[in-house]
């Protein structure tokens, strides 16, 4: 039987092993301290009175454009999505019937400005009516907070950051 080929293995001395363990321990302490500091700073920034923290997504993936367009056309009613972004917004998503499925999408808030969530607008086939005040809004949502809608790879997305 022959000895394995290659350079001889050098074993660490006791002093070298202790030094290596200390270095690893110091590195762990330094990384942990940095992580704690970063967490504290993030919490301070997030809890300032003027800070705006959004834990949900700013983009809502509604679904496949063809399917949604057929559903809206069959029901003759826009799609209502309630309780998006932690009970802060309800929206209608609608499609203009004379446009192809990949164009003509619109999304807007399902409540009149300064109205409570309990006053969801009602669609009558021609316009929206606020049940609390009786105010009417056109089918295109003018007068309401409207959001940018895009179709990407056949799917409809509503961007809550971009109002129209």
Secondary structure, 3 states (H helix, E strand, C coil): CCCCCCCCCCCCCHHHHHHHHHHHHHHHHHHHHHHHHHHHHHHHHHCCCCCCCCCCCCEEEEEEHHHHHHHHHHHCCCEEEEEECCCCEEEEEEECCCCCCCCCEEEEECECCCCCCCCECEECCCEEECCCCCCEEECCCCCCCEEEEEEECCEEEEEEEEEC
